[in-house]
């Protein structure tokens, strides 16, 4: 994902995801589902200081609210400039009393939100950030491209039960850049279990390479008896 704001953040998170997958591969359990769980835990641990600050702010807000409401009631029908300035001064004094900033909670959310949005970008498209996963689909993608199969054809519902953002964007981008192998990999990585069987049926001459890729994809996507590439 190359968005101007989320793109660089997703790139950094993608490096983290790649390290996690490499670690799992080193200990003999290369698995996308487990990688996603560990990845999410690490991200939330890194965000824990902000989360704690936000929770503290919420608790202090509960204590401050009666005082803030009393100030608002005091100046409810007084709209002149002096009254408004006095109300602002008293409100600031309450915040200062509890040692918090009026914008404190918003700032913490503004820091967390781009990180969490970028996190989902990485989870949506693991092959874009983990070379080992990318390589699983790379060989088949090139063979299909050489055979004249298009990205749009691979995005058919017989292969993918629920087209994701990654798939729709790949189809759209491939219209102007049909030779880019990455779009083939984007779509192939979203295949469900039955999609591989349909692909073999439609292209029997490529059954060997399709079967090999399907087995590798299933190995990394199976988690607790479920294929995470399938729609629940």
C-alpha positions as CSV (number, residue, x, y, z in Angstrom):
1,X,0.0,0.0,0.0
2,X,1.5,3.3,-1.1
3,X,-0.8,5.9,0.4
4,X,1.0,9.1,1.4
5,X,0.2,8.9,5.1
6,X,-0.6,5.2,5.8
7,X,1.8,3.9,3.2
8,X,5.1,4.6,5.2
9,X,3.5,3.4,8.4
10,X,2.3,0.2,6.7
11,X,5.9,-0.2,5.4
12,X,7.3,-0.1,8.9
13,X,4.6,-2.5,10.3
14,X,5.3,-4.8,7.3
15,X,8.9,-5.1,8.3
16,X,7.7,-6.2,11.8
17,X,5.3,-8.7,10.3
18,X,8.2,-10.1,8.1
19,X,10.4,-10.5,11.2
20,X,7.6,-12.4,13.0
21,X,7.0,-14.7,10.1
22,X,10.7,-15.3,9.7
23,X,10.9,-16.2,13.4
24,X,8.1,-18.6,13.2
25,X,9.7,-20.2,10.1
26,X,13.0,-20.6,12.0
27,X,11.2,-22.6,14.7
28,X,9.3,-24.7,12.1
29,X,5.8,-23.2,12.2
30,X,5.5,-20.7,9.3
31,X,1.8,-19.7,9.7
32,X,0.0,-16.6,8.6
33,X,-2.7,-16.9,11.3
34,X,-0.2,-17.2,14.1
35,X,1.8,-14.4,12.6
36,X,-1.2,-12.1,12.6
37,X,-2.0,-12.9,16.3
38,X,1.6,-12.2,17.4
39,X,1.8,-9.1,15.1
40,X,-1.4,-7.7,16.7
41,X,-0.2,-8.4,20.2
42,X,3.1,-6.6,19.6
43,X,1.4,-3.6,18.1
44,X,-1.0,-3.3,21.1
45,X,1.9,-3.7,23.5
46,X,3.7,-0.8,21.7
47,X,0.6,1.3,22.0
48,X,0.0,0.4,25.6
49,X,1.5,3.7,27.0
50,X,-1.0,5.7,24.9
51,X,-3.8,3.4,25.9
52,X,-3.0,3.8,29.6
53,X,-2.9,7.6,29.2
54,X,-6.2,7.6,27.5
55,X,-7.8,5.5,30.3
56,X,-6.4,7.8,32.9
57,X,-7.8,10.8,31.0
58,X,-11.2,9.1,30.9
59,X,-11.2,8.5,34.7
60,X,-10.1,12.1,35.3
61,X,-12.8,13.3,32.9
62,X,-15.4,11.5,35.1
63,X,-14.1,13.5,38.1
64,X,-13.9,16.8,36.2
65,X,-17.3,16.6,34.5
66,X,-19.4,17.8,37.6
67,X,-17.1,20.9,37.9
68,X,-17.2,21.6,34.2
69,X,-21.0,21.2,34.1
70,X,-21.3,23.6,37.0
71,X,-19.2,26.2,35.2
72,X,-21.3,25.8,32.0
73,X,-24.5,26.1,34.1
74,X,-23.1,29.2,35.8
75,X,-22.6,31.0,32.4
76,X,-25.5,29.3,30.6
77,X,-27.4,32.5,29.6
78,X,-24.4,34.9,29.6
79,X,-23.1,35.4,26.1
80,X,-21.1,38.6,26.5
81,X,-17.4,38.6,25.9
82,X,-16.4,39.1,29.5
83,X,-18.5,36.1,30.6
84,X,-17.1,33.9,27.9
85,X,-13.6,34.8,28.8
86,X,-14.3,34.1,32.5
87,X,-15.9,30.7,31.6
88,X,-12.8,29.8,29.5
89,X,-10.5,30.8,32.3
90,X,-12.4,28.8,34.9
91,X,-12.5,25.8,32.6
92,X,-8.8,25.9,32.0
93,X,-8.3,26.1,35.8
94,X,-10.2,22.9,36.3
95,X,-8.1,21.1,33.6
96,X,-4.9,22.5,35.3
97,X,-6.1,21.3,38.7
98,X,-6.3,17.7,37.4
99,X,-3.1,18.1,35.3
100,X,-4.6,17.2,32.0
101,X,-4.9,18.9,28.6
102,X,-8.3,19.5,26.9
103,X,-6.9,18.0,23.7
104,X,-5.0,15.2,25.4
105,X,-7.4,12.4,24.6
106,X,-7.8,13.5,21.0
107,X,-4.0,13.6,20.5
108,X,-3.7,10.1,21.7
109,X,-6.4,8.9,19.3
110,X,-4.8,10.8,16.4
111,X,-1.5,8.9,17.1
112,X,-3.2,5.5,17.4
113,X,-5.6,5.7,14.5
114,X,-3.1,5.8,11.6
115,X,-1.2,2.9,13.1
116,X,-4.3,0.8,13.5
117,X,-5.5,1.6,10.0
118,X,-2.0,0.7,8.6
119,X,-2.1,-2.5,10.6
120,X,-5.1,-3.7,8.7
121,X,-3.4,-2.8,5.4
122,X,-0.6,-5.2,6.3
123,X,-3.0,-8.0,7.4
124,X,-5.1,-7.6,4.3
125,X,-2.1,-8.3,2.0
126,X,0.6,-10.4,3.7
127,X,2.5,-11.2,0.5
128,X,3.2,-7.5,-0.1
129,X,5.2,-7.4,3.1
130,X,6.5,-10.9,3.7
131,X,8.8,-12.1,0.8
132,X,8.5,-15.7,1.8
133,X,4.8,-15.6,1.3
134,X,5.2,-13.6,-1.9
135,X,7.5,-16.3,-3.3
136,X,4.8,-19.0,-2.8
137,X,2.6,-17.3,-5.4
138,X,5.3,-15.8,-7.7
139,X,6.0,-18.8,-9.9
140,X,2.3,-19.6,-10.5
141,X,1.6,-15.9,-11.2
142,X,4.2,-15.8,-13.9
143,X,3.0,-19.0,-15.5
144,X,-0.6,-17.8,-15.6
145,X,0.5,-14.5,-17.1
146,X,2.4,-16.3,-19.8
147,X,-0.7,-18.4,-20.5
148,X,-2.7,-15.3,-21.1
149,X,-4.8,-15.4,-18.0
150,X,-5.7,-11.9,-16.8
151,X,-6.0,-10.5,-13.2
152,X,-9.6,-9.8,-13.9
153,X,-10.3,-13.5,-14.7
154,X,-8.5,-14.6,-11.5
155,X,-10.8,-12.4,-9.5
156,X,-13.8,-14.4,-10.5
157,X,-16.2,-15.4,-7.7
158,X,-15.5,-19.1,-8.5
159,X,-12.0,-18.5,-7.1
160,X,-12.7,-15.9,-4.4
161,X,-15.9,-16.0,-2.4
162,X,-15.7,-12.5,-1.1
163,X,-13.5,-10.1,-3.1
164,X,-11.6,-7.9,-0.7
165,X,-10.2,-4.4,-1.1
166,X,-6.9,-5.9,-2.2
167,X,-8.6,-7.8,-5.0
168,X,-10.7,-4.9,-6.3
169,X,-7.7,-2.6,-6.3
170,X,-5.6,-5.2,-8.1
171,X,-8.2,-5.6,-10.8
172,X,-8.5,-1.8,-11.2
173,X,-4.7,-1.2,-11.3
174,X,-4.1,-4.1,-13.7
175,X,-6.2,-2.4,-16.4
176,X,-3.5,0.2,-16.9
177,X,-0.5,-2.0,-15.9
178,X,-1.4,-5.6,-17.0
179,X,2.2,-6.7,-17.0
180,X,2.7,-6.1,-13.2
181,X,3.1,-9.5,-11.6
182,X,2.3,-8.1,-8.2
183,X,-1.4,-7.8,-9.1
184,X,-1.6,-11.5,-9.9
185,X,-0.1,-12.3,-6.5
186,X,-2.5,-9.9,-4.8
187,X,-5.4,-11.9,-6.2
188,X,-3.9,-15.4,-5.9
189,X,-3.2,-14.8,-2.2
190,X,-7.0,-14.3,-1.7
191,X,-8.0,-17.7,-3.2
192,X,-10.3,-19.8,-1.0
193,X,-9.9,-23.6,-0.7
194,X,-12.2,-24.5,-3.5
195,X,-10.8,-21.8,-5.8
196,X,-7.6,-23.8,-6.3
197,X,-9.6,-26.9,-7.4
198,X,-11.6,-24.7,-9.9
199,X,-8.3,-23.2,-11.2
200,X,-6.9,-26.7,-11.8
201,X,-10.2,-27.7,-13.6
202,X,-10.0,-24.6,-15.8
203,X,-6.3,-25.0,-16.6
204,X,-5.5,-28.7,-16.4
205,X,-2.2,-28.2,-18.4
206,X,-1.0,-26.1,-15.4
207,X,-2.2,-28.5,-12.7
208,X,1.3,-29.4,-11.4
209,X,2.3,-25.8,-10.6
210,X,-1.2,-24.9,-9.4
211,X,-1.3,-28.0,-7.0
212,X,2.2,-27.1,-5.6
213,X,1.1,-23.5,-4.9
214,X,-2.2,-24.6,-3.5
215,X,-0.5,-26.9,-1.0
216,X,2.0,-24.3,0.1
217,X,-0.8,-21.7,0.5
218,X,-2.9,-24.1,2.5
219,X,0.1,-24.9,4.8
220,X,0.6,-21.3,5.8
221,X,-3.1,-20.4,5.9
222,X,-4.4,-23.3,8.1
223,X,-4.8,-22.3,11.7
224,X,-6.6,-24.3,14.3
225,X,-8.2,-26.5,11.7
226,X,-9.5,-23.5,9.6
227,X,-8.2,-22.0,6.4
228,X,-8.1,-18.2,7.1
229,X,-8.3,-17.6,3.3
230,X,-11.9,-18.9,3.4
231,X,-14.8,-16.6,4.3
232,X,-16.2,-17.8,7.7
